[in-house]
Amino acid sequence: MRKKFVGSGLTVNTVAGTHVVMLGLDLSDAKRKNCLGFAIQREDHTEDERYWMSGTKTFEATDPNLGPGGQVSSHEHPFQTFQWSDYSAKPEHDYTYTVVPLYGTPSHLTDGDSGSVKVTTEKEFGPQQSVFFNRGAIASQEYARRFLNKSPDVVGAPAFIWLSRGLFEAFQTFVSQANGSSYGLYGAIYEFQWPDALKAIKDAASTGADVHILYDGIPGSTGPGVKNKAAITKAKISSLCKPRTTGKIMHNKFFVLTKNNKPVSVWTGSTNLTENGIFGHSNCGHVVDDPDVAALYLDYWNELKGNPDSKTERAWVDANNVAPPSPWNADVTPIFSPHTGLKALEWYANIANTGHKPLFMTFAFGMHKDFQQVYEQKDGILRFALMEKEGNGRGLAQGKKDIRRIRSLPNVVVAVGNNIVTNSFDRWLKERQKLTADANVKWIHTKYMLMDPLGADPVVVTGSANFSEASTNANNENMLVIRNDQRVVDIYLGEFMRLYTHYAFREAVKIALENHEVWTPQYLVADATWQKDYFTAGDQRLLRRQYFSG
């Protein structure tokens, strides 16, 4: 849902997803003078609560000497930003956000003319598409506060539930629809090891549903085949599961639901069914309740179950899943891999560059050259990138050079995953680095692209593929290309900004510490000069203010 307030020189542009509400703010020139920031009050009509939102930064003159993890009211220590988000929102809640510009001095703040916007957050389960993100932030102050940074295994169910944030529960709900002999469930999964996920599959089969799971069993020391087989054996569902033993990587994560032998729905996304996949690094699950889309996935599954070699599989995909489609007229277009060549990847890059519009992308293992060319344009177009790391393996050193060059552009904003490694930094608590000791991916595992999400014709590309050559012409993968679905894009954009903000700050801390900088508490600016970058031509903060405020 989107709502906008404009009045008395104040703009409040609000975008509500399921768990995130974003506020893009702006002030007229007359109202900017002597403004020290914004106080934001949230009224929760669903739970009948009203309070000032809080933060960690304070004015030095009125500093209450917060301890580690402490927070203060924004009505006393305002937010000095023109783009703010509420990451504690809940689905299907009615909220009113009141934004109050504050003036005067830190010790004598006065309220300016306020603006209020009432929004309703989205339902988790939509009429045709549903999107679920886990917390994706084991490295967080909130986890440290809530669970004293203990391992989830030590804390137990409350930690796992908080980290899942509805993602795994949604998967269980999807699978539980296969209830009885009239239903079928056909899965293709790369990592298949979390006991409760395997139990959900077993429970569905026990109702008489026709359940068949393909899993990556491709031989090789780096693959998950051995662990998958061990987990399947322990769960006593070997009769339901079949390994994919040919090809390079069976990297899919999808499940097709059928009723009376007809496809009705598909679960897809980036989530491997492991402890780290569900609860650790960032991931999403995406449900499409569309028989036509589900039928395409089931056709692909039926091809995979024959365990074809790479050449045969590539020929089938080329013939049955043309990418890019011509004409491109469907609202939801599945793209499967492997294809011959890189036409699918090139199509995504072309979408990213269409009309030179704002772009938001996640990259788990570096940025392919086709996307580097899109990002490396000093054209005043806002482009965000959120990355696990700048490259992978032998390409890491070059990737660092490439990203350093790209992020030097004033219109490009990049964040690479990280965590707070000290408890002496600016009142912050020490954070966990990753969920489990053997986690290969610590922070960012999602693979999605948002082209002009706040524009008139947004596009979402999401799924299992890493926007790489291997994910296009070698691995078994699947992606969804979704056009003009405001509900879906609002959910994805809120989650992108949540994790971008989370990790951008942590990366900045890491860089500073590596440069041996001495950190002291970062106080709020005591006058209106904090606004400067937001009104400086060519600065990315100006582009962000303009885009998010609408």
ABEGO torsion letter per residue (X at the ends): XBBBBBEGGBBBBBBBBAABBBBBBBBBAAAABGBAEBBBBBBBAAAGBBBBBBBABBBAAABAGBBBGBBBBAAABBBBBABBBBAABBBGBBBBBBBBBBBEBAABBBBBBBBBBBBBBBBABBAABBBBBBAGBABBAAAAAAAGGBBAAAAEAAAAAAAAGGAAAAAAAAAAABBEAABBBBBBBABBABAAAAAAAAAAAAAGBBBBBBBBABBEAABAAAAAAAAAAAAGAAAABBBBABEABBABBBBBBBBGGBBABBBBEABBBBAAAAABBBBBBBBBBBAAAAAAAAAAAAAAAAGBBAAAAAAAAAAABBOBBOBBABABBBBBOBBBEAAAAAAAAAAAABGGBBBBBBBAAEBBAAAAAAABBBAGBBBBBBBABABBEAAAAAAAAAAAAAAABAABBBBBBBBBABAABGGBBBBBABABAABABAABABBBBBBGAABABBBBBBEABAGBAAAAAABBBBBBBBBGBAAAAAAAAAAAAAAAAAAAAAAAAAAAAAAGBBBBBBBBBABAAAAAAAABBGBAAAAAAAAAAX
